Amino acid sequence: MDLSYLQENYTLILETFAIIVVLYCLSFLYHTTNSPPEARGAWPIIGHFKVFNGSDLPHVTLSSMADQHGPIFTIRLGIHKILVVSNSEIVKEIITNHDLIVSDRPNYIAAKILGRNGASFAFTPYGPYWRGIRKIISQELFSNSRLEKLMLVQMKELEKSIKSMHELWREKRDEQGKVLVQMNKWFGELDINIMLKIVAGKCYTGGYGEDEEETMNYREIIRVWFHYFGQFLVADALPFLNWLDLGGYKKKMKRVARELDSMVVKWLEEHRRTRSSGNAIGVNDFMDVMSQVVEDDDIAGYNADTIIKATCESLIAGGSDTITVMLTWVQEELDTQVGKDRQVNESDIKNLLYLQAVVKETFRLYPAAFLNAPRTFVKDCTISGYHIPEGTWLIINKWKLHRDPNIWTDPCEFRPERFLSPKHIGLDVKGTNFELIPYGVGRRRCPGIGLANQGLHIVLATLLQNFDISTPNGAPIDMSVTAGLTNPKATPLEVLVSPRLHATIDA
């Protein structure tokens, strides 16, 4: 073998190799020294897992870390590095310059088991399948023309709920003419009634003749499904422990998935029988639309039934978790703009400026989820001068971002009038103003913003027009929350209600 070429170029080879080594070391050093600060408290192997085992909820713990390390820092959960952001300007930079790079979702255990192995569009990876389902949802369910039709569904269910509260008051009012109502239950039943009707043509009472016990079971299954979807397991951080099923969470998730599947399969079969018999009447619900649009047996590895069921499950669960806080100033505005001789309707909302401000302020302090669902960087990029490697997860702490004292005066105070001031009056909640992002931002923001806003304003306006609301003994409301994908109240919201309008006034 002739090695003369190597001998002649030995020096050149050594120099080239040395340059490569130096460049690699410099690159490694740059990436190491130019990384965002890592929060203190990490343990070997498990990272910051132990930090989140305290009494504080995750968004509060992350907020405390931000106070120490700034609005952009990293944590480690096992093998995963997570970038945590709580500043509107940094979020704007990410979404404006890198939204496509960070539109993927991590494939954690709950998404596999409860999301039908990635078929659920809310948690499926970014790609052709996600874009296709998102397009169907946007065009067939959340278009402007469709929203006008869905308003009729919302108003009908709202009218039924208001009448039921009047009936409860007549039957159980006390000597002061008031009745105790658990408002989170009332809102929850109304929310799920509306979403079941829109998505599957079902309702809490009536519909296909299901009894009350069965319909109550629907809501409980969906509630538990949503709760487990927010669980990040030890095996997600340390995959080599996957076989242990610590805490039995995978077993519980699989049981809930089977129960939900049994429920949705029944609905889908009923729809197909009705469709094949030619007895379908009225406005098609979303399950009907999906059955007509999704007919291929294999789309991105999923059959049509799996896609229909996964999408409908995501929509029902995503629209069934609302927190609302009410003020008497809204009632004064309602009396002035609408009066007491008729029910408020959707066309009145544009004139109810204080009502709109109350909703925005509620979303600022209490978005349905304080932390966005995690995203994943699919490429290396630079954020605020820091190197972010591929595979890093992104979490936006909306709870901290919405309380930034550089943007909001008295950020922890509930002051709806701030949204009537010149500084904030133009802000909306659609993800274009990065100071206020309750529905998320970018490609992965909630597609149902229009439907949710439409429903929330009319529900709040109708409720406060019809009833005076107070707390028992004038006690303050406990606003503590629980952990999960969303953050429901930790204690029931019990209030005293009494009618302001006669129940006979027509909508």
N, C-alpha and C positions, 0 to 999 in steps of 0.2 A: 504493500500500500504506500503510495507516494504521499509523504507528509510534508514535503518541501513548502507547499503553499501555506500550511499552518505555521511552519517555522519562520517563513519570511514575514508573515503578518501577525506574529505572536504579540508584538507590542501593540499593534492596532486593536487586536482582539481584547487584550487586557484593558486598554483604555476605554474601548466601547463598553465592556462589561462594567468597568468602574463607574462610567457615566450613568449606565442604567441603574446600578445600585444606588448611586447618589440621588438620582431623580426619584427613585421609588421611596427612599428614606425621606426626602424633602416632601414628597406628596403625602406620605403617611404622617409626617410631622405637621404639615399644613392642615390636613383634615382633622388631626387630633387637637391641635391648638385652635383651630377655627371652628370647632363644634360649639353648639349652644351649651350653656352651663348645665351640668347634671345636678338634680336636686340631691341634697344630702340625705343620708339614712339608708342607702342601698346596701343590701347584704350580698355576699357572693352567691351566685347561681340564681337565687330567687329575686334579686333586685329589690324593688320597693314594695313588694307584696306585704311585708309586715307593717309598713307605714299605714296601709289602708285597712288594717284590722282594728283601728281605734273606734271611738264612738262617733267621730265626725263622718259625715257622708263624703263621697269622693270629691264632689265639686268644692266643698269647703276645704278639704285637705289640699287640693290643688291650688286653691286661692291663697292659702297660707304659704305654700311653696312659692307662688308668684310674688308675694310680698318680700320673700327672702332673695329670690334669684332673678326677678324681673318678669316681663310679660311673655318671654319666650324661653323655654328651658326643656330639658328632657328628663324622663324617668325610664326605668327599666322594669318590666314585668317578665321575669324569666328570660327567655331568649329574645324578647321583643323590646326594641327601643321605640319610645313614644315621644313625639314632639307635642308639647302642650302650649297653646297660644291663648292669650286673654287680652289682646289689644286689637282695636278695630283697624288701625292702620296696617298692622301685620297681616290680619285676615284679608284686608283689601289687596295687599301685595300678593298673597298666595292665590287668591281667586282670580285676580286680574292677569297675573303672569304665569301661573302654574296650575290652573284648575284641572286641565286635562291630565296632568301628571299625577294629581292627587285625587282622582275621582274613583279610584278602585276601593274595594272593601276587603278587609281581612277575613279570611275564611275560618272563623272560630266555630267551636262545637255547637253552640246554640243555633247558628245560621245553618249548619248542616242538618241538624235533627229537626228543628222547628221550621226552617225555611225550605224544606223539601230539597235538601242537598244543593242549595243555590238557586232554586227556581223562583224564590221570593224576590221580586224586583228591588225591594228596599235594601237587600243585603247581597244581591248577586254581584259578581265582579263587573266592572265597567267593560262594555264591549257591544258587539252587534245584538246579542240577546237583550241586554238591558235597554239599549236604544230602541229596539223594536217594541218592547212592552211599554216603555215610557211613552212612545208615540201613540200607541193604542189608548192608553189612559188619558193622555192630554187631549186627543181628538174626540174620543168617544164618551168621556165622562166629565172632563173639566173644561171643555170648550165654552165660550160665552153663550152660545145657543143652548147648550145642554144645561148650563147653570140656571138659565131662566126656567127651564122645565123642572129642574130639581128644587127650585125655590118653592114650587107648589107642594112637593113632597115634604119639605121642611116645615112649611106653614101648616099643613094638615096634621103632622105629628105634634107640632108645637101647640096647636089648638086643643088637641086631645089631652096633652099634658097639663095645660092651664085649666081645662075643665075638671080634670081629676084632682087638682089641688083645691079648686073651689068646692068640690064634693067632700074632700077630706076636711076642709074648714067647717062646712055645714055639719058634719057628723061629729067632729071632735074638738070644736072650739071651746076655750075655757071661758071663765066669767068676764075676762077682759076682752073677749072677742078675738082671741088669737089661738093659733094651733102650732105645735112644734113640728117642724119638718126637717128631715135630714137632707140637706140640699145636694150633697155630693151624690147621694143615691138618686135624687130626682134628675140631676143633670146627667148622671151616668145612664139612666134608663132612657132619657130623651136622646142622648147621643147615639146609643146603640140602636134604638128604634129607627132613627133616621138613616144610619149607615146600613143596617140590615135591609131596610126598604129600598134604598138606592142600589145596593150591590146585589142583593139576592131576592128582592121582592117580599121579604119577610117582615114581621113586626112582633113586638113583644106580646101583644094580645091580638087574637084574630089570625089573619094571614091564612095559613093552610089548616087551621083548626087545632094547632098544637095547644096543649093545656099549659096552665101557668107554671107548673113544676118544670116542664120541658123547656119553656122559654127562659126561665130563671137559670137553668143549666147552661143555656147558650152563653149568657153573659159571664158566668163563672168560668167556663172553659176559656173564653177569649181573654178574660182578666188574667188567669193563670198563665196562659200562653204568652201574653205580653210580658208578664213578670219574668218568666224564665228566659225570654229573648234578651233581657238585659243582663243576664248572668255571664260574667267572665270567670271561667273555671281555672283551677290550678293547672289542669292538663292543657289549657290553652297557652299558658306561659311555659310549661314544662312538658312538652309532648311525650316524653319517655314515661310519664306517669299516667298516660291515657288509659292503660289497661286496668288501673286501680278503681276508677270511677269514685274518687274521693267525695264523700257526702251523698253519694247516690243520685247526683243531679242528672246524669245522663239517663238513668232509668226513669226518673220523674219526667224528664223532657219527652222521652219516647212514649210514655203513657199519655201525656197531654196531646202529643202529636196524633196518636191513634184516636183519641176522643174527638179532636177537632176534625180529623179526616172523616170519621164516621158521620159527623154532623154535615159537613160540606158535601160529601158524596150524596147524601140524601137530598140536599137542595138541588144538586146538579141533575140527579135522576128525575126529580119532579119537573125541572125546567125542560128537560128533553122530552118527557112524556107530554107535557102541555104543548110544546112546540110541534111535536109529531102529530098530535091530535087536531091541530089547527084551532085550538081554543084560546090562544094567547090574545089578550086584549090590553089596551092602554099603552103607556110608554114602557118600552122594554127596559128592564133593569140591566145592570152591568154584566151579570152572569149570562143573560141572553145575548148581549152584544159580543162578549168574549166567545161564546159558543159558535157564533156565526163567523167571527173574524179568525179565530184560531182553529183551524181544521186539520192542519198537517199532523201526522202521527209522530214526527220527529223534528223538533226545532231545538237546535243546540244541545241535543241529547235528551231533551225532555219531551214526553208525549203531551198531547193536547189537554188531557184531563189534569195532569200535573200542573201545567201552566195556568189553566183556568182556576184551579183550586188555590194555588199558591198566591196568585194575584188578588183574588177575592179576599183571601185571609188577610193579606197585608193591608188592603184598603179598609176592611172592617175594623181591624185592630188599630190602625193608624188614626181613624176618625172617632175612636171611642174613649178618649182620655182628655177631658177639658177641665181647667181650673178657672173659676170666675169669681171676682170680688166686686161687690155692688156698692154704690154710693147714692145717698138721697139727692145729691145735686142732679143726677141723671133724671130723677122723677120730676124735678122742677122744670128741667128742659123739656121733658116729654109733655108736661101739662101746657107749656107755652107753645111748643111747635106742633103738637098733635091734638091736645085737648083730651077731655074725658068722655067725649061722645062717640068715639069710635076706637077700634083697635089700631095700634101702630102697624104699618106695613113697610115692605122693603124700600119703597120710594121715599119714605120719610127719613131714612138713615142719613142721607147726604146733608140734611139740615140739623142733625143732632151732633153738633161738634163736640160737646162735652162728653157725650157717650163714646164717640170715637177716641177721645183722649183717655177715657177710663180704660178702654180695651187696650190701647197701646201701652199705657202705664202698667196694666196687669201683665201684659206680655213681657215688658221690660224686667219686672221684678220676678215674675213667676212663669217663665216659658214652660211648655209642657215637659221639655227635657233640658236640664241645666248643662249637660254635656252633649255635643253632637255625637251621632253614631260614628265610630272610628273610620277613618279613611287610610289608604296606604299609598305612599309614594312609589311609583313604578319606575322612576329614574332618579339619579342624583340631581340635586338642584341646589340653588343658593337662596336662602330666605333671610332677609335682614342682615346680609353679610355672613351668615353662618352656612357651613356646608352641611347639607342634609342628605345622607346616603339613601340609596334605593332600599326599599323594604321597611323604612321607618313608618310608624303609624302616626296619624295626626288626630289630635283631640282639641277641639275649641271649647274653652270654658265660658259658655255664654253667661253663666251666673256672675262671673267676675267681670267679663267684658261689659255687661249691662250696668255695672255699678262703678264704672270708671269715673273717679272724681274730676278728671280733666275734661270730661264731657258733660256729666250730670251734676248739677248743684244738689247737695244733700242726697247722694245717690241711693241711700238705703231707705229714704222716706217715700211713701206712696203719695205722689203729688201729680194728679192728672193734668192740672193746669199748665204744667211745663210744656205740654204738647199744643198749647194754645199760644205760646210765646213765639216771636219771630224766629228764634234760634232753632226750634224743633218742630214747628207746625207743619213743615213739608216732609217730615220723616214718615216713611211707611214701613210695613213689616214684610215686604216681599223679597227681601234679600239684596236690594239695590243700595240701601243705606247700611253701611257696615257697623254703625253704632247700635243698630237694633235688628237682630237676626233671629227671632224666635223660631222661624221655620227653617233655619239653615241658609246656606248660600251656595251659589255655583250650580253645577250640573246635578248634584245630589240633594238639592234642597227639596222640601216636601212639594209634590206636584199638586196637592189639594188646597193650596193657599186660598184660592178664590172661593171654593166651597166652604172652607172653615170660617173665613172672615164673614162671608155672607150669612152663614148660620149663626155665628156667635153674636153679631150685632143685633140681629132680629130677635134672638132668644133673650138676650139681656134686656133689650128695650121692652119686649112684651111682658117679661116677668116683672120688671120694675114699674111698668105702667099699671099692671093689674094688682100688685100687692105691695103693701108696706112691709118692710123687713127689718127686724131687730134681733139682737142676741139676747138670750135669757139673762135677766138681771143686769143687762148692759155690759156684760163681760166682754173683754177683747177676744178676737178670734185667734185661736192657735194656728199659726201658719207654718208649723214644722212639717217636714215632708219625709217620705221614705225613699229608699234607694230603688233603682230599677232603670229600665230603658227610658221610661218617663218617671216623673217624681210626684206621685199622688200625695195628698195630704195624709199625715200620720194619724190624725184624729178626725172623726166625722164632723162635717160642718152642719151643726144643728142651729136653726134659727126659728124665730117666731114670725109667722106671717098672718096678715089680715088683709081682706080685699080692699082695693081702692076703687075698682070699677065693678059694676054689676056683671055677673057671669053671663047675662043674656045679651050683652053687646056683641054684635057680629063683627067678625074680622073683615 
